[in-house]
């Protein structure tokens, strides 16, 4: 079968779930992983034929896609901040919006690190805590983006921690201090045995209300871990109270926290942190002009 034929048939099959452009992108990702092709191979080489021995597996993958399974789970990886991360159904698929949080964290951590340079060997290491680390994409990206900082990722899911610790990066990243991952519950910081204080606390906790499920795509609701997505309609800010409690225990004086949020609950989330003792709390919008995260400090 020609690659052009597979793409045409695949797009037609997936259009029940996705817009045409997204369906094409999904199939391109699949073919790049399974065949080693590029997103332009079918254009520059329209006679490219899929190797017969690879076609059955590729068609099986397409069947899984047509049932709504995310391509990232099928190939076992997702791109985030220019790097490929291992993912499994135990962790959320990284979103582009979360890259904004990471970019802000890298900027702040870099500034803190530069401010300590004059102290030389006596300078304290910048320490960052990632609550609800999941795949570890936030923790790893910050650690690799600011070599020398110490990042600790915390998650309640043992399966997620296995994914986070299994991430692999090239030798060029060895100058960074690789993150440490430990078990912990955002809702109960007392159960976690952490030592010392942290300069930055990061979190992308569950924040989607149960009532929002009906408006979400089946590939998300049907496959991604609900425990990392949803919160009760009656208490949608429960995890942010947990983050505030962690901050009360572990955030160093002069430090800050950054949390991704539900855009519909921006004002309420900001108010929660102000009431918890962080008067310098601000809302930050994403590239779609939607409330995306809060930055809080004393």
N, C-alpha and C positions, 0 to 999 in steps of 0.2 A: 504494500500500500504506500502511495506517495504521502509525504508529510502534508502537502497541501490538501489532500483528500481527508486525512485524519483531522486536520484543523477545521475544515469546513463542516464535517459531520459532527465533530465534537462541539463546536460553537452552536450548531443547530440544536443539539441535545441539551446544552446547558442554558439556553436562552429562557427556559422555563423558570430558572432560578436567578439568573444574572442578566444585566444588560449586555449587549453584544461586545462592547469594548472590554468589559470586565471578564467575560467568558473567554475572550481571546487571550487576555493577559494570564488567566489561570492556566490555560492549556500551554501557553508559551513557557511558563514556569515549570510545568510538568515535563515538557519535552526537553527543556534545558537540563533538567536533572536526570532524566531517564536515558536520553539519547545523546546529550552533549551538544545539542544544536543551540543556535542563537535565535533571538526574536526576529531576526531578518533572514534566516536560512531559507525559509519557504519562498522568499521574494527573490533573493539573488541566485538561488538554486532550486527552481520549481520542479526539477526532475529528481530531487533528493528522495530516495526510497527508504522507508523504515526497515531496518534489518528484520527478516522474518522471525528470528529467534526472540526478538524484543517486542514484537507486536502483541502477542497474547497478554503479557503483563501490562502493556500500555493500555490495552482495551479494558483490562480488569480495573486499572486505575480510573479510567473514564467512567466506568459503572459506579465506582465509589463516589466520584465527583457528582454524578447525576443524582445520587441519593442525598447530596448536601454536605458530604464530608469535606472539610477544608483541605485544599491542596497542601497546606503547610504540614498537616498531620500525616498526609499520605507520603510525602517525601521526607518527613521528619526534621524539617528545618524552616526557619523564617528569617527574613532580612530585617535588621534593625540598626539604625545609625551607621549604615555602611558595612555591617558585619553579619555573617551568617551564624544564627543561634540554633542549637538543637531545641526542638519542641516535641511535646507529646500531648495526648489528651488530658494529662495531669496538670497542664499549665495553659494559661491564656496565650493566644497568639499576639505577639507585640504589635501595637498600633502606631502609626506615624505620629499621632497626636502626643503620645508619650515621649517622643523624641524632644519635644519642647521642654518638658520637665528636666530631661537629662542634660540638654544644652545649658539650661539655667544653672543646674547643679555643677556642671563642669566650670562654668564661668565663675561662680562663687568660690568653689574649691580652689581654683587656680589663683584667685585673688588672695585668698587666705594663705595659700602656700607661699606666694611671693612676699607677703607681708612678714613672714617669719624667716625669710632668707638671711636678714642681717644677724640673726641669732646663731647662725651656723649650726654646729653639731648640738647645741643646746636647745634648738628649736623643737617644739613639740610637733609630732606628726598630725596632719589633718586627718580626722576620723569621721567616717560617714556611716550612718545606719540606714539600711533599706528594709522597711517593714512590709511583709507580704511579697517577698522577692520573686516568687514564681520561678520562671525560667532563669532568673538571674540576669536578664538583659539590662536592667537598670544598673545593678551592682557592677557587672563586668564592664559596661560601657564607661561608667564614671572612673573605675579603677584604671582602665586602659587609657582613658582620656586625660587623666592627671596622674602621671607616674609618680609614685611615692606616697600617695594617700592610702590610708587603710580603710577598706570597706567591709562591713559585716552585713550579710543578708540574712533575714529571719523569715521563716515560713512555718505554718502549722502542718503543712502537708509533707510527709516523708518522701512521697513520690516526686513532688516538686523539687525538694532539696536534692534528690538524686539527679534530676535534670540539670539543676543549677551547677552542681559540682562537676558534672561531666562535660561542661563546655570546654572546647579546646581552641587555642589561638596560636598563631605563628611565633617563631623565635623572636621576631622584631618587637613583640609585646612583652618580652621577658623582663624588660627594665621596670615594668609595673609591678606593684605588689598585688598579687592575685587575691581576690576576695575570700573571706571566710564565710561559710554558711552554717547556720545553727537552727535548731528547732525553737520555735516560740509562737505564742498566741497574741495577736494584736489586742485582743479583748482582755488579756490577762497578763500584763507585763511582769507580775510577780512570779510567774512560773519560769521565767527565762533567767539564766545565770550569766548576765553580761557584766563585764568589768569596765570601769572608767566612764568618761563622758565623751560625747560626740559633738562635733562642730556643725554637722548637718544631718537632719533626719529627713529621709525621703519615703514616700509611700504612694502607691497606686492601689488603694484598697477597693473592695467591693463597694459599688455605689449605685447600681441600677435597681430601681424599685421593681418589685414583683409586677406591678400593674403595667410596666413598660414592656413586658415580655411579648405581648400580642403585637407590638409594632416592630419587633426585631426579626431578623432573617433566620430561617430554619438552620442554616449552617452554623450560626452562633448558638442559638438556644438548644439545638439538638446535639451539639458536639463539644462545645467548650465547657469547662468545669463550672457548674452553677455556684459552688461555694466561693469562687473567685470573682463572680459577677454580681450576684443579687443580694439585696438587703430587704428586710420587711418594710412594707408600706407604712407600718405604724411607727417605725424607728429607723428611718433611712440614713441617719448620721451616726449610727452606733459605732462604726469603725473609726470615725474621726474623733470620737471621745476617747477611744482606745489610743489613737496616735497622740492625742494631747496628754494622756496619762504617761505614755512612754517618754514624751518630751519633758514632762515634769520631773521624771526620774533621771534621764540621761542626756538632755540637751545642755551643752556647756554655755555659760554666760557669754553673750556675744554671738551665739550660734543662731541658726535659723532652720526652719522646716519647710518643705515643699511637698504638697499633696495634689494629686490629680483629683478632680471632683466631678460630680454630676452637674452639668451646666444649668439645670433647672433649680438647683439648690445652692447656688453660689453665695447669695447673701446670707442664707442660714448657716452655711459652713463657715464663712468668715466670722460671723457673729459667735459661733461656738468657740473658735480659737481665741477671740478677743475676751470672751467671758472666762476662758480657761487661764487667762493671765498673759496673753500675747497681744498687746494693744497695737503693735505694728503688724497688722495683718492686711494683705492686699489681694485682690482678685486679679488674675492675669488671663487675658483672652487668647484664643488660638487663631490660626490663620483664617478661620471662618467667622471671626468676631464673636465667638461663643466663650463663655466662662469655662476655662479649662483647668486651671489649678490655683491654689492659694499659696502664698509665701507668708510665713508667720515668724515673728521674733519678738523679744521683749524690748 
